[in-house]
Amino acid sequence: MNSPLANKLKDLLDNMSQEEFNKQWDEIVSLDLQGPSFADVLEYNASHFNVDYDLPEEGTIYNVPTNSYNLAA
């Protein structure tokens, strides 16, 4: 599924030099942005939306079948 925003980003990246990409990426990295882990998001949802999740052991690998319902984060 393509969105206008995804297409715009693809066009921008396709037409950007590697040097410009590296410069902009270094600026982003220097911001030292940090976000919640996936487990933190699940814990927040469980505590605020009455949802219970069983989290797997760290390092567990699952084979997820491909279908039209899979989403990428």
N, C-alpha and C positions, 0 to 999 in steps of 0.2 A: 504494500500500500504506500503510495507516494503522496506526500502533502506538499503544498506550495512552499512551506518553510523548509522542508527537507530538500526540495529541489533547489531552492535558493542557496542553501548551505553547500550543496554539491557543486553548483556552478561556481560559487565563491572559491571553494577549495580547489576545484579543477583549474582555475585561472590564477591561482596564487603561486608565486615562486616558493621554492623550498626555504630560501632565506627569509622571506616575509613570514611564512608560516612559523619558522623557528623563532623569529623575533616576537611575534604575537603570542606564541605558546610560552615563551620565557616570561612574558609579562603576566600571563595567567598564573603560571607556577609561582611567581614571586608574591602573589596575593595570599599564598598559603591557605587557600580555601579548604575547609574540611566540612564534611557532612556526616549524617548518621549512617551507621552500618545498616545492612539489610535486616539484621536481627533487631536493631534498635527500632526500625520502622515497624516491624511486626509486633514488637512489644508495645509500642505506642498505640498501634491500632487495636491490639487486644485489650488494652486498658481503657481506651476511650470509646470503642465501638462494640464492646461486648462480643469480641471474636476471640476464639482460643486456637492457638497454633501449637503443634508439636514440632519443635525445632530439631533437626537432625544433628548428630555429632559433627563437629567441625571436620571438614575434609571429606564428608560423604559425597559421593558422586551418583547422580541419578541419570538414567537414560529416559529422556522425555520424548514421547512419540510426537512426530511432527503432524500437526493438524491446523486447521484454520483458526483455532482458538488460542494458540500460543502467542504471547506478546513478549517483546524485548523491552527491557528497561533502559 
